[in-house]
């Protein structure tokens, strides 16, 4: 009788521990999901910023080339 009561109490205690661990695990899973979502948003933002920076540099280079050609044409025109 005493052994069966101890086993019963132990099972109740173990079930309580397992339930607590499951709740804690669910909280960690939720937190992981939030972190993964933040990571994906940050990754997307960084990619967009890199694309915008590359486009800005490309436009800056194009404008510089156009300016150079205009000044070259002006300089050649003033030579004649």
HELIX and SHEET records of a PDB file:
HELIX    1   1 UNK A    2  UNK A   79  1                                  78    
END                                                                             
